[in-house]
């Protein structure tokens, strides 16, 4: 998947889980083109940029621990398995 200006990519497992809890509809999938790294790809919007900035700054958000854990586990499956969305 080629990097485009309207996409945000991260290899951070916890960040992808957080973003998927807060903005699930912006998740586009994974990029496995590099055999040593999996990238989680999101549609880049103002909302997503604000969430990433808040996450980096340690801002407090209200999220479901169960949803976060589920997206963390699913992220691991996307990395280590042949599972794709």
C-alpha positions in Angstrom: 0.0 0.0 0.0 1.6 3.3 -1.0 1.7 6.1 1.5 -0.6 8.9 0.5 -1.1 12.3 2.1 -4.7 11.5 3.2 -3.6 8.4 5.2 -2.0 8.0 8.6 0.1 5.0 9.3 1.5 3.6 12.5 3.3 0.4 13.6 2.4 1.2 17.3 0.1 -1.6 18.5 -1.4 0.3 21.4 -2.0 3.5 19.3 -3.8 1.5 16.7 -6.0 -0.1 19.3 -6.8 3.3 20.8 -7.6 4.9 17.4 -9.8 2.0 16.5 -11.8 2.4 19.8 -12.2 6.1 19.2 -12.5 6.3 15.4 -13.1 2.7 14.1 -14.6 3.9 10.8 -11.3 5.5 9.9 -9.4 2.2 10.0 -8.5 1.2 6.4 -6.5 -2.0 7.0 -2.9 -3.1 7.3 0.2 -2.7 5.0 2.4 -5.8 5.1 4.6 -4.8 2.2 7.7 -4.7 4.5 8.4 -8.2 5.7 9.8 -6.8 9.0 7.0 -4.4 9.9 3.3 -4.2 9.7 1.7 -0.8 9.4 -1.9 0.0 10.5 -3.5 2.4 8.0 -6.1 5.0 8.9 -7.9 7.7 6.9 -6.3 11.0 7.9 -8.8 13.5 9.2 -8.8 16.4 11.7 -10.4 14.1 14.2 -7.7 11.4 13.8 -4.9 14.0 14.0 -6.4 15.4 17.2 -6.6 11.9 18.7 -3.0 11.1 17.8 -1.9 14.4 19.3 -3.8 13.8 22.5 -2.5 10.2 22.7 1.1 11.5 22.3 0.5 14.2 25.0 -1.0 11.8 27.5 -4.5 13.3 27.4 -7.2 11.5 29.3 -9.9 9.8 27.3 -12.9 7.7 28.3 -12.8 4.4 26.5 -14.1 0.9 27.0 -11.3 -1.4 28.4 -13.0 -4.3 26.8 -13.0 -2.7 23.3 -9.4 -1.6 23.8 -8.4 -5.2 24.7 -10.3 -6.6 21.7 -8.6 -4.2 19.3 -5.3 -4.9 20.8 -5.8 -8.7 20.3 -7.1 -8.2 16.8 -4.0 -6.0 16.0 -1.8 -8.9 17.1 -3.7 -11.2 14.9 -3.3 -8.8 12.0 0.5 -8.8 12.6 1.2 -12.4 13.3 -1.5 -14.2 11.3 -2.8 -14.3 7.8 -5.9 -12.6 9.0 -6.9 -9.5 7.0 -9.9 -7.2 7.2 
